[in-house]
Amino acid sequence: MTEIAAPSTAHFGRNRKKATYAEIRILAYWVVDRDPDGPSITEYRVDGVAYREAGTAAGPDPCVAEAPSPVQIVPAGLVAGPWRR
C-alpha cells in the first residue's frame, strides 16, 4: 500500500489509516512526501498487529525494497519534470 502524503490529511493517514492497514495485515505501507525541496519515502512493515519503520529514503537516495515485490524508487524523481514550479 502506498500513500501520497497531503498536509491536510497527514495526521489521519499516518495514524488511523496505518493502524487499520496493519490490522488487516497489509504487509508493507509506504508514505511518499512529495515536498519539492525534500521528497522522501518511508517504508513500514507489519510486525504482528502494528507497523515498524523499515527505512526512509530522501532526495537522490533510492528506496529499495525486496518484498512484497522488488522495487527501487528515487524520491527526487517523483517531483522532477516539466510540471515542477
DSSP file (Angstrom, degrees, kcal/mol; ACC not computed):
  #  RESIDUE AA STRUCTURE BP1 BP2  ACC     N-H-->O    O-->H-N    N-H-->O    O-->H-N    TCO  KAPPA ALPHA  PHI   PSI    X-CA   Y-CA   Z-CA
    1    1 A M              0   0    0      0, 0.0    29,-2.8     0, 0.0     2,-0.4   0.000 360.0 360.0 360.0 134.1    0.0    0.0    0.0
    2    2 A T  E     -a   30   0A   0     27,-0.2     2,-0.4    29,-0.0    29,-0.2  -0.980 360.0-167.3-124.7 136.3    1.4    3.4   -0.9
    3    3 A E  E     -a   31   0A   0     27,-2.8    29,-3.2    -2,-0.4     2,-0.7  -0.983  16.8-141.5-124.3 133.2    0.0    6.7    0.3
    4    4 A I  E     -a   32   0A   0     -2,-0.4    29,-0.2    27,-0.2     2,-0.1  -0.840  32.1-125.6 -89.9 116.8    0.9   10.1   -1.0
    5    5 A A        -     0   0    0     27,-3.5    29,-0.4    -2,-0.7     3,-0.1  -0.391  26.8-171.6 -67.4 135.3    1.1   12.4    2.0
    6    6 A A    >>  -     0   0    0     -2,-0.1     3,-1.6     1,-0.1     4,-1.0  -0.996  27.5-131.6-124.5 133.2   -1.0   15.6    1.9
    7    7 A P  T 34 S+     0   0    0      0, 0.0     3,-0.5     0, 0.0     4,-0.3   0.846 106.7  55.5 -52.8 -35.5   -0.6   18.2    4.6
    8    8 A S  T 34 S+     0   0    0      1,-0.2     4,-0.1     2,-0.1     3,-0.0   0.728 121.4  26.6 -72.8 -20.8   -4.3   18.3    5.2
    9    9 A T  T <> S+     0   0    0     -3,-1.6     4,-2.9     2,-0.1     5,-0.3   0.249  85.7 110.8-123.9  12.0   -4.6   14.6    5.9
   10   10 A A  H  X S+     0   0    0     -4,-1.0     4,-2.6    -3,-0.5     5,-0.2   0.898  80.0  48.3 -58.8 -44.9   -1.2   13.7    7.2
   11   11 A H  H  > S+     0   0    0     -4,-0.3     4,-0.8     1,-0.2     5,-0.5   0.938 115.3  44.5 -63.1 -46.5   -2.2   13.0   10.8
   12   12 A F  H >4>S+     0   0    0      1,-0.2     5,-2.1     2,-0.2     3,-0.5   0.928 116.4  46.7 -62.4 -46.2   -5.2   10.8    9.8
   13   13 A G  I 3<>S+     0   0    0     -4,-2.9     5,-0.8     1,-0.2    -2,-0.2   0.887 114.3  45.3 -65.9 -40.4   -3.1    8.9    7.2
   14   14 A R  I 3<5S+     0   0    0     -4,-2.6    -1,-0.2    -5,-0.3    -2,-0.2   0.524 128.2  22.7 -85.6  -4.3   -0.1    8.3    9.4
   15   15 A N  I <X5S+     0   0    0     -4,-0.8     4,-2.2    -3,-0.5     5,-0.2   0.639 127.6  28.1-120.5 -72.8   -2.1    7.2   12.4
   16   16 A R  I  >5S+     0   0    0     -5,-0.5     4,-2.1    -4,-0.5    -3,-0.2   0.934 124.7  43.5 -66.1 -48.4   -5.6    5.9   11.9
   17   17 A K  I  ><S+     0   0    0     -5,-2.1     4,-2.7     1,-0.2     5,-0.2   0.914 113.1  53.1 -64.6 -41.0   -5.2    4.5    8.4
   18   18 A K  H  ><S+     0   0    0     -5,-0.8     4,-2.1    -6,-0.4    -1,-0.2   0.904 109.1  49.3 -61.3 -40.9   -1.9    3.0    9.2
   19   19 A A  H  X S+     0   0    0     -4,-2.2     4,-2.2     2,-0.2    -1,-0.2   0.904 111.4  49.6 -64.7 -40.9   -3.4    1.2   12.2
   20   20 A T  H  X S+     0   0    0     -4,-2.1     4,-1.7     1,-0.2    -2,-0.2   0.925 109.8  50.5 -63.9 -44.7   -6.3   -0.1   10.1
   21   21 A Y  H  <>S+     0   0    0     -4,-2.7     5,-2.5     1,-0.2    -1,-0.2   0.888 110.6  49.8 -61.4 -39.3   -3.9   -1.4    7.4
   22   22 A A  H ><5S+     0   0    0     -4,-2.1     3,-1.5     3,-0.2    -1,-0.2   0.904 106.7  55.6 -65.7 -41.0   -1.8   -3.2   10.0
   23   23 A E  H 3<5S+     0   0    0     -4,-2.2    -1,-0.2     1,-0.3    -2,-0.2   0.859 109.9  45.2 -60.6 -35.7   -4.9   -4.8   11.5
   24   24 A I  T 3<5S-     0   0    0     -4,-1.7    -1,-0.3    -5,-0.1    -2,-0.2   0.320 118.8-115.3 -93.9  10.3   -5.9   -6.3    8.1
   25   25 A R  T < 5 +     0   0    0     -3,-1.5     2,-0.8     1,-0.2    -3,-0.2   0.834  46.5 172.1  65.0  41.3   -2.3   -7.4    7.6
   26   26 A I      < -     0   0    0     -5,-2.5    -1,-0.2     1,-0.2    20,-0.1  -0.754  27.0-147.7 -74.2 115.8   -1.2   -5.3    4.6
   27   27 A L  S    S+     0   0    0     -2,-0.8    19,-2.3    -3,-0.1     2,-0.4   0.796  71.2  30.0 -65.9 -34.7    2.4   -6.3    4.8
   28   28 A A  E     - B   0  45A   0     17,-0.2     2,-0.4    -3,-0.1    17,-0.2  -0.983  59.3-176.5-132.1 139.8    4.1   -3.1    3.5
   29   29 A Y  E     - B   0  44A   0     15,-2.5    15,-2.7    -2,-0.4     2,-0.4  -0.989   7.8-167.5-136.3 122.3    2.9    0.5    3.8
   30   30 A W  E     -aB   2  43A   0    -29,-2.8   -27,-2.8    -2,-0.4     2,-0.5  -0.913   7.9-157.8-114.6 138.3    4.8    3.4    2.2
   31   31 A V  E     -aB   3  42A   0     11,-2.5    11,-2.3    -2,-0.4     2,-0.5  -0.973  10.8-160.5-114.4 121.7    4.3    7.1    2.8
   32   32 A V  E     -aB   4  41A   0    -29,-3.2   -27,-3.5    -2,-0.5     2,-0.6  -0.894   3.9-163.7-105.2 124.9    5.5    9.4    0.0
   33   33 A D  E     - B   0  40A   0      7,-2.9     7,-2.1    -2,-0.5   -27,-0.1  -0.943   0.7-166.9-107.7 114.5    6.2   13.0    0.8
   34   34 A R        +     0   0    0     -2,-0.6    -1,-0.1   -29,-0.4     7,-0.0   0.082  28.1 152.5 -91.9  24.2    6.3   15.0   -2.5
   35   35 A D    >   -     0   0    0      3,-0.3     3,-1.4     1,-0.2    44,-0.1  -0.377  43.7-141.7 -54.1 118.8    7.8   18.1   -0.9
   36   36 A P  T 3  S+     0   0    0      0, 0.0    -1,-0.2     0, 0.0    43,-0.1   0.779  99.6  48.2 -59.3 -26.5    9.8   19.7   -3.8
   37   37 A D  T 3  S+     0   0    0      1,-0.2    -2,-0.1    22,-0.0    39,-0.0   0.604 133.5   8.5 -89.6 -11.6   12.6   20.7   -1.5
   38   38 A G  S <  S-     0   0    0     -3,-1.4    -3,-0.3    21,-0.1    -1,-0.2  -0.193  73.4-174.7-165.2  63.2   12.9   17.4    0.2
   39   39 A P        +     0   0    0      0, 0.0    20,-2.6     0, 0.0     2,-0.3  -0.321  16.5 172.4 -64.4 146.4   10.9   14.5   -1.2
   40   40 A S  E     -BC  33  58A   0     -7,-2.1    -7,-2.9    18,-0.2     2,-0.4  -0.978  28.4-147.3-151.1 162.5   11.0   11.3    0.8
   41   41 A I  E     -BC  32  57A   0     16,-2.5    16,-2.4    -2,-0.3     2,-0.5  -0.998  11.6-165.2-132.3 129.6    9.6    7.8    1.1
   42   42 A T  E     -BC  31  56A   0    -11,-2.3   -11,-2.5    -2,-0.4     2,-0.5  -0.973   9.3-154.1-116.2 127.6    9.2    6.0    4.4
   43   43 A E  E     -BC  30  55A   0     12,-3.1    11,-3.3    -2,-0.5    12,-1.3  -0.859   8.7-170.3-103.4 132.9    8.6    2.2    4.4
   44   44 A Y  E     -BC  29  53A   0    -15,-2.7   -15,-2.5    -2,-0.5     2,-0.4  -0.944   5.1-158.8-117.6 143.2    6.7    0.5    7.2
   45   45 A R  E     -BC  28  52A   0      7,-2.4     7,-2.2    -2,-0.4   -17,-0.2  -0.962  27.4-108.9-121.3 139.6    6.5   -3.3    7.5
   46   46 A V  E     - C   0  51A   0    -19,-2.3     2,-0.4    -2,-0.4     5,-0.3  -0.456  32.4-176.9 -69.8 136.7    3.8   -5.1    9.5
   47   47 A D  E >   - C   0  50A   0      3,-3.9     3,-1.0    -2,-0.2     2,-0.8  -0.837  65.9 -49.4-135.7  92.7    5.1   -6.6   12.7
   48   48 A G  T 3  S-     0   0    0     -2,-0.4   -23,-0.1     1,-0.2    -2,-0.0  -0.710 123.9 -20.4  78.3-113.2    2.3   -8.5   14.5
   49   49 A V  T 3  S+     0   0    0     -2,-0.8     2,-0.3    -3,-0.1    -1,-0.2   0.178 131.2  54.3-114.7  15.4   -0.6   -6.1   14.6
   50   50 A A  E <  S-C   47   0A   0     -3,-1.0    -3,-3.9   -28,-0.1     2,-0.3  -0.917  79.3-109.7-141.2 166.6    1.4   -2.9   14.1
   51   51 A Y  E     -C   46   0A   0     -2,-0.3     2,-0.4    -5,-0.3    -5,-0.2  -0.721  20.6-161.1 -97.0 149.8    3.9   -1.4   11.7
   52   52 A R  E     -C   45   0A   0     -7,-2.2    -7,-2.4    -2,-0.3     2,-0.3  -0.971  34.0-102.7-122.8 146.1    7.5   -0.7   12.4
   53   53 A E  E     -C   44   0A   0     -2,-0.4    -9,-0.3    -9,-0.2     3,-0.1  -0.519  35.6-178.5 -69.0 127.0    9.6    1.7   10.3
   54   54 A A  E     -     0   0A   0    -11,-3.3     2,-0.3     1,-0.4   -10,-0.2   0.624  58.2 -38.2-101.6 -18.4   11.7   -0.3    7.9
   55   55 A G  E     -C   43   0A   0    -12,-1.3   -12,-3.1     2,-0.0    -1,-0.4  -0.878  43.9-137.8 167.2 161.1   13.5    2.5    6.2
   56   56 A T  E     -C   42   0A   0     -2,-0.3     2,-0.4   -14,-0.2   -14,-0.2  -0.998  12.6-171.9-139.0 140.4   13.5    6.0    4.8
   57   57 A A  E     -C   41   0A   0    -16,-2.4   -16,-2.5    -2,-0.4     2,-0.3  -0.982   8.9-172.8-130.0 145.3   15.0    7.4    1.6
   58   58 A A  E >   -C   40   0A   0     -2,-0.4     3,-2.1   -18,-0.2   -18,-0.2  -0.971  47.4 -21.1-139.1 153.1   15.2   11.1    0.7
   59   59 A G  T 3  S-     0   0    0    -20,-2.6    17,-2.7    -2,-0.3    18,-0.3  -0.260 128.2  -6.8  56.0-125.6   16.2   13.2   -2.3
   60   60 A P  T 3  S+     0   0    0      0, 0.0    -1,-0.3     0, 0.0    -3,-0.0   0.525 107.8 104.8 -82.8  -4.9   18.5   11.3   -4.7
   61   61 A D  S <  S-     0   0    0     -3,-2.1    15,-0.1     1,-0.1     2,-0.1  -0.628  73.5-122.9 -79.3 128.8   18.9    8.3   -2.4
   62   62 A P        -     0   0    0      0, 0.0     2,-0.6     0, 0.0    12,-0.2  -0.398   7.2-137.3 -75.1 146.1   17.0    5.3   -3.7
   63   63 A C  E     -D   73   0B   0     10,-3.3    10,-2.3    -6,-0.1     2,-0.5  -0.915  27.9-168.2 -95.7 120.5   14.4    3.5   -1.6
   64   64 A V  E     +D   72   0B   0     -2,-0.6     2,-0.4     8,-0.2     8,-0.2  -0.949  11.3 172.4-118.9 129.0   14.9   -0.2   -2.2
   65   65 A A  E     -D   71   0B   0      6,-2.5     6,-2.5    -2,-0.5    -2,-0.0  -0.986  21.1-170.4-134.4 146.0   12.5   -2.9   -1.2
   66   66 A E        +     0   0    0     -2,-0.4    -1,-0.1     4,-0.2     6,-0.0   0.648  58.0  95.0-104.2 -23.4   12.5   -6.7   -1.9
   67   67 A A  S    S+     0   0    0      1,-0.2    -1,-0.2     2,-0.2     4,-0.1  -0.966  90.1   3.1-131.1 146.2    9.1   -7.5   -0.6
   68   68 A P  S    S-     0   0    0      0, 0.0    -1,-0.2     0, 0.0    -2,-0.0  -0.981 144.5 -11.1 -75.9 -16.7    6.3   -7.9   -1.5
   69   69 A S  S    S-     0   0    0      2,-0.0    -2,-0.2     0, 0.0     2,-0.1  -0.995  81.4 -98.1-139.8 144.2    7.9   -7.2   -4.9
   70   70 A P        +     0   0    0      0, 0.0     2,-0.3     0, 0.0    -4,-0.2  -0.391  56.0 156.2 -63.1 132.8   11.4   -5.9   -5.7
   71   71 A V  E     -D   65   0B   0     -6,-2.5    -6,-2.5    -2,-0.1     2,-0.4  -0.991  29.5-163.1-156.0 150.4   11.4   -2.2   -6.4
   72   72 A Q  E     +D   64   0B   0     -2,-0.3     2,-0.4    -8,-0.2    -8,-0.2  -0.975  15.2 177.2-138.2 124.2   13.7    0.8   -6.4
   73   73 A I  E     -D   63   0B   0    -10,-2.3   -10,-3.3    -2,-0.4     3,-0.1  -0.992  21.6-147.3-130.7 134.3   12.4    4.4   -6.3
   74   74 A V    >>  -     0   0    0     -2,-0.4     3,-1.4   -12,-0.2     4,-0.6  -0.901  11.8-149.2-100.0 114.5   14.3    7.6   -6.1
   75   75 A P  G >4 S+     0   0    0      0, 0.0     3,-1.6     0, 0.0     4,-0.5   0.853  95.2  59.5 -53.3 -39.5   12.2   10.2   -4.2
   76   76 A A  G >4 S+     0   0    0    -17,-2.7     3,-1.1     1,-0.3     4,-0.5   0.823  97.9  61.3 -60.2 -29.8   13.7   13.1   -6.2
   77   77 A G  G <4 S+     0   0    0     -3,-1.4    -1,-0.3   -18,-0.3     3,-0.2   0.706  92.8  65.6 -68.4 -19.5   12.4   11.5   -9.4
   78   78 A L  G << S+     0   0    0     -3,-1.6    -1,-0.2    -4,-0.6    -2,-0.2   0.685 110.8  33.8 -76.9 -17.5    8.8   11.8   -8.1
   79   79 A V  S <  S+     0   0    0     -3,-1.1    -1,-0.2    -4,-0.5     2,-0.2   0.337  97.2 102.6-118.2   4.5    9.0   15.6   -8.1
   80   80 A A        +     0   0    0     -4,-0.5     3,-0.1    -3,-0.2    -3,-0.0  -0.558  49.9  76.9 -85.6 152.8   11.2   16.1  -11.2
   81   81 A G  S >  S-     0   0    0     -2,-0.2     3,-1.5     1,-0.1    -3,-0.0  -0.651  90.5 -65.1 135.1 171.5    9.7   17.1  -14.5
   82   82 A P  T 3  S+     0   0    0      0, 0.0    -1,-0.1     0, 0.0    -2,-0.0   0.697 121.3  63.8 -66.6 -19.4    8.4   20.0  -16.6
   83   83 A W  T 3  S+     0   0    0     -3,-0.1     2,-0.2     2,-0.0    -3,-0.1   0.637  77.1 108.4 -79.5 -13.3    5.3   20.4  -14.3
   84   84 A R    <         0   0    0     -3,-1.5    -3,-0.1     1,-0.1    -4,-0.0  -0.429 360.0 360.0 -67.9 134.5    7.5   21.4  -11.3
   85   85 A R              0   0    0     -2,-0.2    -1,-0.1     0, 0.0    -2,-0.0   0.398 360.0 360.0-101.8 360.0    7.2   25.0  -10.4
